Amino acid sequence: MKAAEARKPTAETRRELSAPGLRTFFRIAEEWGLSIDQQMTLLGLTARSTFFKWKKAAPDSLSPDTLERISYILGIYKALQILLPGREAAKGWIRRPNAASPFAGKAALDVMLSGHVADLFRVRQYLDAERGGWS
């Protein structure tokens, strides 16, 4: 079995994580003041109808890609809560230009909004390293 296959969530795990993960994502997005388009990009969605359907009621099971995206957002949120005092500080950090190497002068949110899962990972990895966790 390949390493990527070993990490792939089972159908049962995806069903268990989908609704709570999506609800938590939407709460974080609201706290961060993200637009609908920004939320869709972070979730990897292109259809507004799907977004609004998910806002109303989570699907039975999200794709592994969507769950991975949500996982990175939750990890970024958690790391910011550890590193920065208060919600406004975390919200400000994701929007301010950052000279650290993963950002190249862009805001973390701009990096996350590239649409690539790898960029969500880069932000999460940076924050985990800053807080002394696993990178």
Buried (B, 14 or more C-beta within 10 A) or exposed (E): EEEEEEEBBEEEEBBEBBBEBBEBBBEBBEEBEBEEEBBBBBBBBEEEEEBEEBBEEBBEBBEBEBBBBBBBBBBBBBBBBEBBEEEEEBBEBBBEEBEEEBBEEBBBBBBBBEEEBEBBBBBBBBBBEBBEBEE
